[in-house]
Amino acid sequence: MILLCHGDREYLRAPGAELHTDLGMLTVPDDVENGDVLETHLGTEFVARELRGPDLFNHLERTGAPMMPRDIGLVVGHTGAAADDRVLDAGTGTGVLSAYLGRLGASVTTYEQDPEFAEVARENMVTAGVEDRVDVRTGDITDDLDSLTGGEPFDLLTLDTEDAPEIVASAPNLLADGGYVAVYSPFIENSRKTVAAAEEAGLSGVETIETIQREMTFDDRGSRPSTAGVGHTGYLTFARHS
Ligand SMILES: C[S@@+](CC[C@H](N)C(=O)[O-])C[C@H]1O[C@@H](n2cnc3c(N)ncnc32)[C@H](O)[C@@H]1O
């Protein structure tokens, strides 16, 4: 898939597909490449752009609320997620976190309990070009914790589910030595339960952070944090098996 961009407008299309807008019509060439300039029959130019992480956040078909790029950045920074890591993830939801990790070169096994969401996530992994690295499994991850235990250990366990504390209790059985757990929670109550589960499981370096980001505005009068929007997204809890 490729993005066709004109100003603020972006359209996701496959090579060979057509684009019809009020700016005219064009057919995406089969051999389209990043940076190609395509012209509609009305003479409007669109630049073809390969999808990168933020484009996935904006353009993948949404089911479960996706993790925001800034929170994914914190997950990568705090856990050192890298190429060739083995990642166990739940729930898949839209699959934005899984797709980012796949694009890093990690091998991701991700669980989604809603069959329709899982099907959409599989298509999203094709759009992201990571279908070979991200295995979307339909089902409740808690049903498979026993069978996942004893297999090749994971380097990273990423959780974005309400029942994360229950899964964290199994982390020592799932993770390689030095492997990390990262749990995203929209509510602090769930983070507190996650911390208790991590400590009970004997994980080390247990910490919870609130993720806040303030956009700056610069104009003729001066510079200050934007007064629009809320800077808070949620809480991230990290812990390590060692
Ligand atoms: C907030 S979304 C996850 C979004 C995802 N991190 C992303 O970046 O797109 C949470 C998803 O977890 C799924 N879920 C909740 N509990 C689960 C479980 N125990 N096993 C598998 N999936 C689960 C829900 O159906 C929902 O789609």
The ligand as an SDF file (V2000), in Angstrom:
LIG
                    3D

 27 29  0  0  0  0  0  0  0  0999 V2000
   -6.9300   -0.9470   23.5540 C   0  0  0  0  0  0  0  0  0  0  0  0
   -6.9720   -2.2770   22.4200 S   0  0  0  0  0  0  0  0  0  0  0  0
   -5.2840   -2.5680   22.0580 C   0  0  0  0  0  0  0  0  0  0  0  0
   -4.7000   -1.6050   21.0540 C   0  0  0  0  0  0  0  0  0  0  0  0
   -3.3200   -1.9550   20.5490 C   0  0  0  0  0  0  0  0  0  0  0  0
   -2.3280   -1.9240   21.6030 N   0  0  0  0  0  0  0  0  0  0  0  0
   -2.8960   -1.0500   19.4160 C   0  0  0  0  0  0  0  0  0  0  0  0
   -1.8320   -0.3730   19.5230 O   0  0  0  0  0  0  0  0  0  0  0  0
   -3.5980   -0.9790   18.3940 O   0  0  0  0  0  0  0  0  0  0  0  0
   -7.3400   -3.6230   23.4860 C   0  0  0  0  0  0  0  0  0  0  0  0
   -7.7430   -4.8950   22.7450 C   0  0  0  0  0  0  0  0  0  0  0  0
   -7.4990   -5.9950   23.6080 O   0  0  0  0  0  0  0  0  0  0  0  0
   -8.4420   -7.0010   23.3750 C   0  0  0  0  0  0  0  0  0  0  0  0
   -8.3870   -7.8640   24.5710 N   0  0  0  0  0  0  0  0  0  0  0  0
   -8.7720   -7.5500   25.8380 C   0  0  0  0  0  0  0  0  0  0  0  0
   -8.4850   -8.5680   26.6890 N   0  0  0  0  0  0  0  0  0  0  0  0
   -7.8900   -9.5510   25.9270 C   0  0  0  0  0  0  0  0  0  0  0  0
   -7.3720  -10.8560   26.2140 C   0  0  0  0  0  0  0  0  0  0  0  0
   -7.3860  -11.3420   27.4510 N   0  0  0  0  0  0  0  0  0  0  0  0
   -6.8430  -11.5930   25.2000 N   0  0  0  0  0  0  0  0  0  0  0  0
   -6.8290  -11.0890   23.9240 C   0  0  0  0  0  0  0  0  0  0  0  0
   -7.3270   -9.8630   23.5960 N   0  0  0  0  0  0  0  0  0  0  0  0
   -7.8310   -9.1090   24.5780 C   0  0  0  0  0  0  0  0  0  0  0  0
   -9.7210   -6.2090   23.1500 C   0  0  0  0  0  0  0  0  0  0  0  0
  -10.6660   -6.9620   22.4130 O   0  0  0  0  0  0  0  0  0  0  0  0
   -9.2240   -4.9910   22.3960 C   0  0  0  0  0  0  0  0  0  0  0  0
   -9.3380   -5.1690   20.9970 O   0  0  0  0  0  0  0  0  0  0  0  0
  1  2  1  0
  2  3  1  0
  2 10  1  0
  3  4  1  0
  4  5  1  0
  5  6  1  0
  5  7  1  0
  7  8  2  0
  7  9  1  0
 10 11  1  0
 11 12  1  0
 11 26  1  0
 12 13  1  0
 13 14  1  0
 13 24  1  0
 14 15  1  0
 14 23  1  0
 15 16  2  0
 16 17  1  0
 17 18  1  0
 17 23  2  0
 18 19  1  0
 18 20  2  0
 20 21  1  0
 21 22  2  0
 22 23  1  0
 24 25  1  0
 24 26  1  0
 26 27  1  0
M  CHG  2   2   1   9  -1
M  END
$$$$
